[in-house]
């Protein structure tokens, strides 16, 4: 047989698009050419494939003209994931493996010169799409645990081309099994009970967790802002099976093995303030996910917020609204999910001690204004909760508190509150659109009057108005109230610190 067809998958963002690898042997000038928009790593497969086949003791058809077509031709292909399907195609086309052995099979894998089959990125999205297509997936053995997260996908693995070819010639490939996680891991991170004092900040943290709201903490150095942020993931409800798969698929595409020990737990990302815009939102000539996608379904913590470049912070505006990011390049475009919960921390002034009772601040009003102006109004408008985190007094650090709530106790209230939101509208309050806010967050007469007065005095935008209502709705849900009242609106307005006290 001079023509062989092997099914595979390309990687484009989180999509695993189907690719048909066609290998044709014909008389003519000897050589191997790869067509179908291959990137450099794919073009180099001809050398790896030839060396691997020869090293494994099989015949490479040096006297024939070999053409490898990767269809569809307009879909970019990158990486070494097509090495194994190309090699199997050459062996089938040259009659060294029976064609029927590859029927109903999709193949992924990179080859070493010795024939070893190396792992590839994006095995989980490929397994999910293979399951949808009704085909089995043959992939490197090192990718098995990751691919097995796609339940009910028929999987086969191999670690060397020689043993794989021998197994294919001997009969049907044996099924590979790996036990996927079947329960949510217990939270073993830092506990909220370890934070002394800061009752208002803890309350804001619970509200943020309950409604999925973004949060900005403003306070002097050492007041506990980072401690509080690190404890937010422990207050969030566990991820569902579908959400856990999304998080694992993001890690797979980023080239990291999904951490099965944290299955079902929200991710937590804390990039340094020197991170670039591309590091934050993703990019590159071959688009990779950035920090906001790696924090999908979890928490993105930006410490020292004004120290980030302003252009870097501005790229957060659309993902905060839409929950996704589209990375566009001249040759390709990739869509990445970005449904993250933003938590940020900043000092009140350049030296950090404005308003502190130690009276150490020597910053002028102009310096404070320039410092805070690094955060644009449109960005601050998208942050639901802005709270002060004052310096903790020494007696609060040494005093023994009779009753300290743990993360687990707060999480139980958060989960109950989230369930009320899901039963009512199918999503957390922070994700409500404007029409849904009018329907589900309508305040009573007294609360509406208070909010109207606050909008006039604080010059709140329409976006800030809706976000205040969403926070008030979360406060009502925490209290088990059916309607948003004046008390909830008043508390929600207290969480807009930078609107109430501009520099």
Steps between C-alpha positions, in 0.01 A plus 500: 500500500651834396255727684429504873264715709549563873280724715651748744429830676656848476516744791352849461431667831280258693365354177629163377408515133491181295790444259523226240859385438529359147822324400557419133788300347573552130782443251724797443784690656548356852406729789237583758296820486234622743223729377192649667624815679755333732703708744876450531473224762260307276726534194789362705293184562640349178842457662365370830262256328765358268753448781239344732374252237851388407615478863200279584600249232238584237561597139476863401404528129804700395446423130151653488363848494310549831238773528334572834187713486353647820138588428329741521771697325400840644525390865839583658681197647774531760708284733619142483155346553483379135823296513329176602207522254745576218720205596202264518380634167836423340496147643143440377565647155811284462310185604679442831180549708147401393279804432202356686696514828460880502129511425298695756821631656644849552873531560720754681865481597847644452787270402861498609769378260505169688125449456399599853152658507501825692202684658326791330308807614122503491433129547184563704321720241596243234353218710176693551464564126588140411223383734256734326609362160448141618862399446767360730818697570854362480740723690828493697495306823603811696176672392272221624412641844409833343296354213316268739331807651277487192277226636381226263764579237655186352875536547808310379856589596851424385848603607705380200439476126652149475269350764201688358557374146542145630178528702310632198622210288403250771137609527274763656670732749418435866300771673690724742334584829572756767275581791381860469435700816150439632481745786589858577826539688478648848626855536840486669610859445526790746203550728305819561524438876869589479420864416470710816260793508395649164133421551378731225752360252397145592138594445587644157692183419194289584279723286745475211503121527121477532422701187816449293582872530832669429672656802759773557663534843667829593726520802850562635781243472460202731130546566412152368383565143701215350400265783135568433536450124675166546204376703231585247529168306424317824167685526383419148265211421666192344499484122254280317618217277463717188683793662781274620541370145523859371776579753687179415469570126652847548795348689541238227513760222746709703735203513450421869375165624166548678546462875267214593563567870315832453215356294185705560682787673503851347842604362693790650741713297710790629722646223772750591437866424771493232285265287436618145163529328574184300585310820170611649257441212696251290654527158809420300529409132339168600248629758535354849272573798601777739450546872135601470424172322711297743282656772179395320235388753730620777679804644741743335686701767681816393709633788636857487239580235620853408852362438374311195541685173180685420479342154523157667209575734282637221496163324300365796197713421338284232568162666350629826179574309489211252675210673714420196793637301567484127867508400533608138814469290558557129476130415267366767256576779445315825219530756580429865258491796566758772221475757728594789437681827729802531644581842745788520692684770655844511645752740304823558796713384857457364655455845207287615409680824235755403230507769700267727498595866879481508500830302806391303362618164677795337337469157358818350145508359645517149710188562196315634290610201767388252534166677127428494463628144697196384167320538256621237140579579366231260708235678392610850140506377531126432615418855194431714653528848757759608581475870749644745727259684650706786807417702436235766556627853753308715236396753295336224801288405562375852144475630334160516169510315222288650344415164689502170326383186684256280502495121282190505227673705494801270503275192182330619319837502649587163383172347147553634499853357630381161231233487231767549644689203518190280141407585379851420702596191741217416819700561680702772383856555824648364424353156155654462442722198316832516152356421555224759602758760171683447309174537681334792659790694220756506517694832200596709383863508721607791808330355433653156486848652825445688673376187373794295638743760836318505527512121455877506744562785769254391453551124466128445487372144227272368744208526574586866124522561446148367799359685382655826163333449667165433701527823183597687325195353783280629468655845127425493572141395746460787225614734238277339294803394272497197529874427786751493447753779659824613734321742648292217539802269666700779749223568569458128575874474745472788699262281572772241784662692668681211170653392431628851849636568672612181858618523 
